Amino acid sequence: MTAALDVAVTRRIGEFDLDVAFTMESGISVLFGPSGAGKSLTLALIAGLIRPDAGTVLINGRVVTDCARRIHVSTQERRIGMVFQDGMLLPHRSVLDNVALAVRQGDGRRERRAIARSWLERVGAEGFVDRRPGSLSGGQRQRVALARGLAGEPALVLLDEPLSALDAKVRGELRTLIREVIVSAGVPAVLVTHDAEEAEETGDVIIAYDDGRVTGRRVVERPTPPRDGGDEPPESGASA
Amino acid sequence: MTALVPHSWLNRLGIPPWVWNPLSVSLRAAFEATVVVAVVGIALGYLLAKGRFPGRGAIESFFSLPMALPPTVVGYYLLTRLGGPGPIRNAEVSLFGHPLTFTFTGIVIAQIVESFPYCVRFSRAAISGVDPRFEQAARAMGLSQWRIALLVTLPLARRGIVAGVAMAFGRALGDFGATMIVSGSVPMATTMSIALYNAVAYGPHHQAMVLAFVQLGVALAILFGVSRLGKVRPW
C-alpha cells in the first residue's frame, strides 16, 4: 500500500537542526512535542513553504520534494489543505468566499460556492456563511478554517496547532469535530500539537518530537467508528 | 480648461476664472499624474516588497531621489532631458509633434516624477506588512501568484496603498518647483501654485490671498481624507 505521506528531510536554521523521517498511512498522525521541537517546521517542509537542505517528501507516492533530483513541486501543486493556529481567514472576504476560494473542482462560481456551503454545513458553520471572519469567535473561525482546508479535495491536510488559541471548552468540542470530519472525509491528516490530551483524543498515530528529532511513534488504540452511511462526505467533497 | 464647466455656472457660483483656470489645471494634472503613479507605483512597490533580486535597494533609492532633491533640481533635469537636444526630445517631437516642455503634458510628467516615490514607498511598506501566513494559506489553497496578489495581498495592504496614492495626489497637486521650471508658467499650463506665485510677484495681491486659501482648503480635505482612511475599519 502506498503511504499517504513519506517524509525524510533535514533542515538547518541557525543553531537549530531538524533531521526527521517518518511515514503515515490513512487517518490522523499527530506530531507531538514541546515548542521549538521542529513540528511546525516539518509541516512547512511538507507543504513546500520551505525547502529542506536534503531529503524527500512523497504525498500519496508522488514525489513533491527530492533535493538530490532538484524536484520541488510548488505548494499550489501539492494538493494540500492547511489549517493554521489563527485560522488565517481573509478578513475582507465573507466566510463563504473564504471557503469557495479553496474549492478547486466545479465549473463555475455558483458550483464552487455550493460545494463550499456543503463543507460549511459539515463543520456546523452554516449559520454564518455571509459574515466576515472578524465578527466570528475563535472557535467559529477554526470551524471555517477546517472547512477551507478540506474544500479543495486535498490529498493531505496539515493542521498547525489549530486549537491552541482557544479556551478549554471550545477546544474539546473542536477536537471531536476535527476527528469526525477528517475521518469521515477519508483524508489523511497531520496535526501538530504540544497538548498531550489533544494528541491522544485526535490522533491515530502519535509521532513524538524533541529537539528536531523523532523520538517515538505510537499507535493510539481506539474502536473503529461505525460507517453507517449517515456521515458520508458530499459527492464533490474531499477524498483520500 | 474653463470649458470643463460652463462660464455661466462659474459666474453663478461666484468663482472667478483666475481661480477656476489654475484650479482646474492643477486638479486635472494631479489626477492624470496620480493615475499613472498609482498603476506603476503599486506594481513597483509590490515588486520591491516581494521580489528577491540584486539591486533592489538601488532601485528603491533611485526612485526615492525626488523626495530628497529640491523640486527645482528635478525640474532642471526634466527641462534639460525633455527639452534639450537628444533622443528623448526627438521621440517627443515624432510622437506629439512638439517637445513636451512648456505644455500641460510636461506638467503631468513633472508631477509624476515628484509624487512617484510617495506611492512606491507607502505601497512597499503596506505590502511588506501583510502577514505572510495569509499568502501561505492562499498558496495551499492552490491560488496562483497573480490571484494571491490581487485577492489576498493587495486587499490586505489597501489602507496603506490608498494612503500612498492620496499622498501622491497631494504632492502632485502642491508641486511648484519642478512644475514651474518645466511649464514656464505659460497661460494654459498654470497651476494653482504658479498662479499664487505670479499673484504675489506681480499682483493683484488679493488674488494671492484667495488662491492660497483655496489651496489650504484642498490640502486640508486631502489630509482629512487620509486620516479617515486610517481610522475606518476596511472590513
Interface residues (C-beta under 8 A of the other chain):
Chain A: A47 L49 S74 T75 Q76 E77 R78 R79 I80 G81 M82 F84 D86 M88 L90 P91 H92 L101 A102 R104 R132 G134 R148 G149 G152 L158
Chain B: D131 R133 F134 Q136 A137 A138 R139 A140 M141 G142 L143 S144 L151 V152 P155 L156 P234 W235
